[in-house]
C-alpha cells in the first residue's frame, strides 16, 4: 500500500522470523493458500463489489480506494489469497486433517463491508470463511470472535440479522470506524472499551459477557478475527493488552470449542502493526491453539 503504510509485508516476515527464532517452526504444518473463487466470495459480497475491486487494480503504481486503502498491481491476487486461506482452513478442519488453523494473511478483512472496501480491507476474509462453513459444510451455528482494537464493522455488515451466526467483539470506542456501540443487530454482541483499558478489563468482558453468550449459542465452529493492535506497544490504538491476555482468551475459546464444536477453530490475522508485539502476540496465540 506504499512504503510508509503500516499494513506492510514486514508484518508477515516478523511473524515468520519470530516463529523460527522461538523454535516453533517444526511444530506446524504449512499450507499455501489458494485463490478464493468468485463463488466463495459471493457468499459475502455482491458481484458488483468484486468487479469494482477488480477494475480498480492498477497495471503499475498505487491506486487509493480511500485515504487508508490502496492497491498495487499485486493486491488483487493477495486479497483473493487471503480470502482463500480461510476457505482452505475450514475445509482442512472439517475434513479432520487439523483441529484448528491460523491464517497468517494480508491484507486483513474485517472492515470490508458487503459492498465497500475500507480500512486496509478488500474482501471480508472471515465472513467468506464463515459462510463457506455454513454453505459448503452445512453447519448450523458459527461464532465469530473479534478482539482487534477496531470494531469489525465489515463482518457485522456481512452477517447481521442472520441467526446462523453470532459475532462477539471488543474494541476501542470511540475510535475508527466510529460505529458498533449503538443498536447492534440481535446476533451481534459488541462491547466497547475506552482508551487505556487493560487486560483486566478485557478479561472481565470475555468472562462475564462473551463466554456465557457463546455457550448459550453452542457454536459448531469458532472463527477468530485475530487483531493484535490492542497490544500496549501498538500505537495504532490505545488499549493495553499483553501477550498473556491473547494467550488467555485463546484458552477460553479453545475450551468453548471443545465443549460444542469438536475443537474446531479457524483464526485469521487482522490488525497488529508494532512488528515485535505482533510477532510475540501471534506466537502466544498459536502456542495455545497447538497445545505447546
Rosetta blueprint (number, residue, H / E / L):
1 X L
2 X L
3 X L
4 X L
5 X L
6 X L
7 X L
8 X L
9 X L
10 X H
11 X H
12 X H
13 X H
14 X H
15 X H
16 X H
17 X H
18 X H
19 X H
20 X H
21 X H
22 X L
23 X L
24 X L
25 X H
26 X H
27 X H
28 X L
29 X L
30 X L
31 X L
32 X L
33 X L
34 X L
35 X L
36 X L
37 X L
38 X H
39 X H
40 X H
41 X H
42 X L
43 X L
44 X L
45 X L
46 X L
47 X H
48 X H
49 X H
50 X H
51 X H
52 X H
53 X H
54 X H
55 X H
56 X H
57 X L
58 X L
59 X L
60 X L
61 X L
62 X L
63 X E
64 X E
65 X E
66 X E
67 X L
68 X L
69 X E
70 X E
71 X E
72 X L
73 X L
74 X L
75 X H
76 X H
77 X H
78 X H
79 X H
80 X H
81 X H
82 X H
83 X H
84 X H
85 X H
86 X H
87 X H
88 X H
89 X H
90 X H
91 X H
92 X H
93 X H
94 X H
95 X L
96 X L
97 X L
98 X L
99 X L
100 X E
101 X E
102 X E
103 X E
104 X L
105 X L
106 X L
107 X L
108 X L
109 X L
110 X L
111 X L
112 X L
113 X E
114 X L
115 X L
116 X E
117 X L
118 X E
119 X L
120 X L
121 X E
122 X L
123 X L
124 X L
125 X H
126 X H
127 X H
128 X H
129 X H
130 X H
131 X H
132 X H
133 X H
134 X H
135 X H
136 X H
137 X H
138 X L
139 X L
140 X L
141 X L
142 X E
143 X E
144 X E
145 X E
146 X E
147 X L
148 X L
149 X L
150 X L
151 X L
152 X L
153 X H
154 X H
155 X H
156 X H
157 X H
158 X H
159 X H
160 X L
161 X L
162 X L
163 X L
164 X L
165 X E
166 X E
167 X E
168 X E
169 X E
170 X E
171 X E
172 X E
173 X L
174 X L
175 X L
176 X L
177 X L
178 X L
179 X L
180 X L
181 X L
182 X L
183 X L
184 X L
185 X L
186 X L
187 X L
188 X E
189 X E
190 X E
191 X E
192 X E
193 X E
194 X L
195 X L
196 X L
197 X L
198 X E
199 X H
200 X H
201 X H
202 X H
203 X H
204 X H
205 X H
206 X H
207 X H
208 X H
209 X H
210 X H
211 X H
212 X H
213 X H
214 X H
215 X H
216 X H
217 X H
218 X L
219 X L
220 X L
221 X E
222 X E
223 X E
224 X E
225 X E
226 X E
227 X L
228 X L
229 X L
230 X L
231 X E
232 X L
233 X L
234 X L
235 X L
236 X L
237 X L
238 X L
239 X L
240 X E
241 X E
242 X L
243 X H
244 X H
245 X H
246 X H
247 X H
248 X H
249 X H
250 X H
251 X H
252 X H
253 X H
254 X H
255 X H
256 X H
257 X H
258 X H
259 X H
260 X H
261 X L
262 X L
263 X L
264 X L
265 X E
266 X E
267 X E
268 X E
269 X E
270 X L
271 X L
272 X L
273 X L
274 X L
275 X H
276 X H
277 X H
278 X H
279 X H
280 X H
281 X H
282 X H
283 X H
284 X H
285 X H
286 X H
287 X H
288 X H
289 X H
290 X L
291 X L
292 X L
